[in-house]
Amino acid sequence: MPNQAAIQSSTDQSNEDYILTEHARQRMDQRGISEEAVELAIQFGRKIHARRTLYHVIGRKEIQKLGKQHPELKGLDGVQVLTSVDCDSVITVYRNHDLRAIRPNKRKHRHLH
């Protein structure tokens, strides 16, 4: 896959490899989000299944809960990493504090007349 690069988590608790798509790499560069931030979000972030993707979110709750053991999380408030459902490729990366925007697909019901 020429447009993708593999990154390996450098943290002790995770030895998984993730494929970083070219799109994700571009967004990381544009938004100033490091590979370490992506790895930490995947490892410690809240996981939300929505829209056929898996969101890994670092928010205030994660920082309060894990900030003392992992002080590097304190600067990552709002980082969201979207991965494929099987968590093998990073689709995109951004920073957003509003979790209400992450919603599962709503099923549309047909109206029978």
N, C-alpha and C positions, 0 to 999 in steps of 0.2 A: 504494500500500500504506500505509494509515493507521497501522498499528502498527509501522512500520519507519522507521529513519532511516539515511541514507547517510553514511558517514564516509570520508574520503579519507586515505590514508596520507601523513603529513607528512615521512616520511624521504626522503632523496635517492635511494635505491636502488630505491624502489618507487613507482609512480604508479597503483596499482590502487585502485578503489573497492570498498568492502565495505558490504553492507547489514547494519545492526545491528538485530536484531529487538528488539521491546519486551521480550521475556523476557531477552535478553542484557543490555539496558540496566538492567533491574531487578536482575539478579544482580550486575552491575558496581557499582551503587550500594550494594547490600547488603553486598558483599564488599570495597568500597574499592579496586577495580581500575579504573584510568584508561583512557581511550581510547588514550593513548600506550602503555600496557602491552600492550593488545590488538594494536596495530599492530606493536610490537616482537616480540611472540610470533609473529605471522603472518609477519613478515619473517625473523626469526632462529631461531625455534623448530624443534626436531626435529619432523618430520612423520610421523605414524603413522596409517595407514588402518585403521579398525576400526569395526564396527557401522554401516556406511553413512555414516560421517562422517569428517572429517579432523581429527585432533588436532594442535595446534601447541603444543609443550611447551618451556618454558624450565626447564632443570635444571642441575645442577652442571656437567655436561660442556659445555653451551653457554656457561655463564658463564666457565669456565676457558679455553675456546677463544677467545671473543670479548670477554671482559670488559675487556681492555686497550684495544681499539679502541672499544668501546661501554660505558663505565662505567655507563650507565643500566640495563644488564641485571642488575647485581649485586643490586638490590633486587627482582628478579622471580623469584627461585628458587621453583619450584613452580607458576608460573602456567600454566594450561592453557586454551586457547581452542579450542572446537569449532566447526568450520565445515562447511558443506555440502561435498560431495566436490569440486565445481567451485570451491570457495573464494570464492563470491560473497556468502554471507551468514553472519554470525556467529550461531550457535545459542545458545550459553551460554558462560560464563566462570567459572572457579573456580581455587582454589589447592589443589594436592595434590602431595605429594612422592612418593607411591607410584605408580610407573608400572606395577606388576603388575596394577592394576585395569583397565588398557587392554588388552583382549584382543580379537582378531577373533572374530566369531561362529563358534562351533563347529558343524560340520555334524553333524546327528544322523543316524545310520545306522539303518536299519530292520533289525530282527532277523528273519530268515526262519526260521520253525520248520517 
